Amino acid sequence: MRWLFALFCLCVATASQAAFTEVIIRKPQPPAPTQSHSQTAMQPLIDKVLVIKSERRLQLISRGEPLKTYRISLGKQPKGAKEREGDKKTPEGLYWLDWRKQSNRFNLAMHITYPNISDTARANREGWSAGSMIMIHGTPINDDYPEWYFHTLDWTDGCIAMRNSDMREVWDLVRDGTLIEIRP
């Protein structure tokens, strides 16, 4: 009878442990509607997005090798890492591209998971807000200021901006959940 009770306890313990286990399954992102299945299969998998702020460069990395490089614009205060909300600096560190949206203001935009744990801890120690809503995005479509006007300026509030045609390529090649490293 004891072995039956022990077996019952083991089953209950196993089942209760499973109740507290969270399994996250990400659905693969469907191909863009303008691409055929054969075009999607030929596209390389982008493992990482690398931003080198000092060079105003964004690279798409596949299997450790840079595939494409783009010219970018940064926050109005490009030197140094973002420390707090409103400082107009672009963050530095490791983050993820976790979701995307079409924006009336900046066309296409991909969200960066700023602040990370260290950014939040530093801001809490200093007693201010770390900020949020840092994105890679396109440039405004504006009759007064054409796209070429923004291309060589650091004009954002801390985001990473690209020409709209470049942003469309990145949008098509980079999946949600991709690592982004932002270096000084």
Summary of the structure (lengths in Angstrom):
residues: 184
radius of gyration: 21.6
end to end distance: 67.5
largest distance: 85.1
contacts: 501
relative contact order: 0.20
helix: 28%
strand: 27%
